[in-house]
Amino acid sequence: MEVRIRGQMTIADIRQALFEQLHELETKYAVQFSRGATLYINPTNSFGDDVIPLLPGGHELKTLNCAGPYRSAADEAKL
């Protein structure tokens, strides 16, 4: 399934919109699990011009990988 968020906005606005859509998915549609997710973004500046994020060596950043949220020691020990 897709979750689409349209329009130019700040990353903070996208984060909030995603939170709201995922909350609705859980509460209204009773979806509790997923096998992962892929988020595509189109980086721009405040004028709508394309921006290319760069790595420290000057290469283009194409993919960020994540193994899930940070788990604290208490979470790991099930405290």
N, C-alpha and C positions, 0 to 999 in steps of 0.2 A: 504494500500500500504506500501511497505518497502523502506527505504533508507538505503543502506548498505555502510559502510566505512570499507575497509579491510586493514589489516596490523597493525603492532605495531607502535604507535606514541604517542606523548605527548598529554595531555588533551587539551593544547592550539591548537595543530594541529587538533584534533577531532572537537573542537569548530569551527575552521575556515572552515573545510570541511563541517560541518553541515550548517553553515551560507551560504556557496556557494551553497549547494544542495537545501536549502530552497529558496534561492534567485532565482535559476533556476526554481524551481517549481512554484513560483509566476509569474515570467516574461515570461518564455517560455510556460508554461502549464496553465496559468491563474487560478491557485488554490489560493484562497484568505482566506479560512477558514478551520479549522479542529476541530474535537471534542476532541482533546487532542492528546498526543503522549506518547509512552513508549520508553525509551532508555535503552538498555542493554549494559553494558560495562564489560570488563574482565580485572580488574586491574592487572598490572604487574610492576616489577621494570625495571631498564634499561637493565637488562640481559634477560628479557623475562620470569622470574620466577613469578609465581602467587603470588599476595599480597592480604591479607584479611584486609580491613579497619575495625578498631575497634572503638566502642563507648567509652566514658570516663570510663564506668564501666567495660570495657574489653569484652563486647559482640560484636558479629559480626554485622556490619552495612549491612543490606540486602536491604533496600529500603529507598530512599529519596523521599518524597512527596512534591509537589509544586502546589500551587493554581494559578500559573501564574506569570508574571513578576511584579516587584515592581511598584506600581502606586503612583506617587507623589501627593501632595495635589492639585497642579495645574491641574493634570489629573482628579482627583476626582471632582474638582469644574468646570471642563470643561473650563478652562481659556486658 
